[in-house]
Amino acid sequence: MKNSFTLYTIYIVAFLAATSFSLLFPVMPLYATELGANVSQVGLIVATYSYVAALLLIPLGMLSDRLGRQKFVVASLIISTLAPLLYPLATNPEQVILVRAIHGLALAAFLPTAIALVIDLTPAAQRGEVIGWYTASFQLGLMAGPITGGLISSYFGFDAAFYGCSAVSIIGLVFVLCRLSAIAHRPTGGLAGASSWSWTKQTLVFAGLLTPLFIAVGSGTIAAYIPLYGEGLGIFEVHAGLIIAAVYASSALLRAPAGRLSDRLGRKPMIICGLAVSAVAVALISQFHGLSQLVITAIFFGVGMGIAMPAAIALMADLSPAAETGLSMGIFACFFQVGLAVGATTMGFVAEMSNFETMFLACGSSLAFGLLIILGLM
């Protein structure tokens, strides 16, 4: 395929960025607890990252359409290199929230611009497959990050995990600076150019956007509360990181073949199938209390996510104008981040009022409700 070498560059950068972003998944809930945070505060600390990203994804995606993608990729990696160095300086939950907000800016700059670069370089007929490879690279990073973070924090402490997070971003930054010309994107116009937004009125656009929102409610709940749920079951940081990593590993393995299948069978059946599998999986977590059972359930959830997400991203790319790819990916990523934030925050209140088993059942029910809405829109 034309541009394949450039695409490989983006895949590698995506892997490194995702590793850095996710390295603190199993660390942050426990670190926040050590600083005196209660369960609902832990949810807020975890969710702040996503709330800030959600607020900025759309404007940054629009700006990348006009100013060029590579500037935002570089800025993201610089911020994600510096922000983790601030966590060891925090002395209370409020300060951690502030650092999470700064860290969330890096995520907002990276998500819409990197995948928009991939779409810019890909023919429409191969869009699902190439998006699948990109998201597989990102998911592999999300798998490597929690395992690495869990191991570092277990053996060397929280501060070492924060420094490790920064170090991974430095590697990504050096790599992207060396290959900057390969990922250059020609801007579509100046700041004066206005986005039409008319394409967002299509009914299928709403189905495409609700898919990441509800999937993220499930993955956000798992990432935020598996470490605390596991602690009560005698499952500690390393194993909690393994459970979270299992979600992203199984998802990564299916991204490319599921994307290719969506090119052939259509986006809708893949979205519906993936959401159904994810809803069942997250509800089943409430029934299991052993490490091996939780890993299997996490794999099951990752399968659903791996089936649905490439098709949903490709659907959004299919429905949006080529000149507004950054905007469409910004909106898509915004819905995903809102889902992560809502899942972590809302389910934290559910757990505090009841228990973790009830929380996972409630989360599974919310995904099933989302599936019904999406079926109606389709």
Secondary structure, DSSP 8 states (H G I E B T S, - for coil): -TTHHHHHHHHHHHHHHHHHHHTTTTTHHHHHHHTT--HHHHHHHHHHHHHHHHHHHHHHHHHHHHH-HHHHHHHHHHHHHHGGGGGGG--SHHHHHHHHHHHHHHHHHHHHHHHHHHHHTS-GGGHHHHHHHHHHHHHHHHHHHHHHHHHHHHHH-HHHHHHHHHHHHHHHHHHHHHTGGGG----SS-TT-----GGGGSHHHHHHHHHHHHHHHHHHHHHHHHHHHHHHTT--HHHHHHHHHHHHHHHHHHHHHHHHHHHHH-HHHHHHHHHHHHHHHHHHGGG--SHHHHHHHHHHHHHHHHHHHHHHHHHHHHHS-GGGHHHHHHHHHHHHHHHHHHHHHHHHHHHHHS-HHHHHHHHHHHHHHHHHHHHHH-
